[in-house]
Every structure is written in structure tokens, then in C-alpha cells.
Amino acid sequence: ERKEAERKEAERKNTTIPNSNAMKSIPPNCWGVSGAQLLVLVKIVIDHFGKDGRPNVYEVVNAVIKPLCMVEAVSYSILVNPTGIRSQTFVTHAWSESFLGFIRSIRAYY
């Protein structure tokens, strides 16, 4: 009953409750996405915000990531890699930066 109340509250707030079972079974060094998966996300973001949209990372998370992850109540990385994917490179971001600018930076490096 408490879990159901938490789920409903999360839906109301458009947030997710982490699925602790899924997260516990996958080591943190396997909580990542591949380059190809990142490019799929870019397409989803462009479809959502338009070709000329300039969303920051915070806006992408609220408008795209959270709704996608809500059903399974897992992080995006676990949503697209339910058994995990071993990280080879760690990349971080600033919440206020342009999402597509962030992607351009990654693509320039690789």
C-alpha cells in the first residue's frame, strides 16, 4: 500500500522511484549508455523539442528522461541496458548546459 502511494506521488510530481532491486543487481560501473544509445536519445530529444530547440540538460531530463523511466522506475541507463553495460569512459555534464552542445562536445572528442 505504501509503495502504491509512493508511485502515485511520483507520477503526480513527474519523478521516478528507483527500482532498488534492479539497481542493486547491477554494479555502478555498469550504469551507462553506449554511444549509439546516446545518439538514439539525441533523436528523441530533437523529435520532442524540434530541430531548432536548445534545451538544457535539466529540461531534457524533465521532458524526456523522466517520462520514459517512470513506468519501470529505473534510471535511463538501466532502462536501455537492463543487465547493465560496462563503462569504458566516464562523462559528466552541467545541468544548465545545452544538451545538444554537450553531445557536440562528446562527438568532437570521439
Order of alpha helices (4+ residues) and beta strands (2+ residues): alpha-alpha-alpha-alpha-alpha-alpha-alpha
